[in-house]
């Protein structure tokens, strides 16, 4: 049956919003069929404000099944070395444990002082060091299933606005640029699609610029067309376009029930492995220099 579907199909560069949403939805459906654990989706954001109501620190994080992912951990330079960074970290760990989390994952860059996190029992599970500018990215993990000791509570605001969240994200990006001597950030997406002779979407790849590299968000092929080389066709075309645009690095993540061996065969390098996230599954991070 599959051989009947195997024919040359031209790749379309770009996608409509509807097509991108469809690809995203199909990947989520596939994942949900493989993961039996209840999906938890909840932001856990802690904001620090001074007496004038100005933000001077915070953590942006979110539940991911049985894990907590920290995305941004930032304290203004004026307030650093006063214990606020530590208290924010301990506060979010306590909340995560109360919500049933067993693991925390965080991937800070080297300018974020990884030694600080090591002192708080975060362990390095991977290091990515092929960025320009000489900086590295550390993949950290901490088990929080053990009882946490009582600690002095930090007054943090769990009430926040979208503007508060955007402010912290921008501060993190500003810090990144400062560490890299002013690398300019540009917003760009590279999406590719494949359609059959009836213009029905059968495969697609969604990617976007993150910092200085290209991040593959989703690669999807319809069940009827899997194993026919369309995923490889899309990935190789994306690499070609990315190289022409000046990208040096492509990054992606995948799960044990998805396609880690597929990426390994196409010379993607394994950077870090997150175990039991979700429980019973393995989360892989890959990159490839192009």
Buried (B, 14 or more C-beta within 10 A) or exposed (E): EEEEBEEEBEBBEEBEEEBBEBBBEBBEEBBEEEBEEEEBEEEBBBBBBEEEEEBBBBBBBBBBBBBBBBBBBBBBEEBEEEEBBBBBBBBBBBBBBEEEBBBBBBBBBBBBEBEBBEEEBBEEBBEBEBBEEEBBBBBBBBEBEEEEEEEEEBEBEEEBEEEBBEBBBEBBEEBBEEBBEEBEEEEEEBBBBBBBEEEEBBBBBBBEBEBBBBBBBBBBBBEEBBEBEBBBBBBEBBBEBBEEEEBBBBBBBBBBBBBBEBBEEBEBEEBBBBEBBBBBBBBBBBBBEB
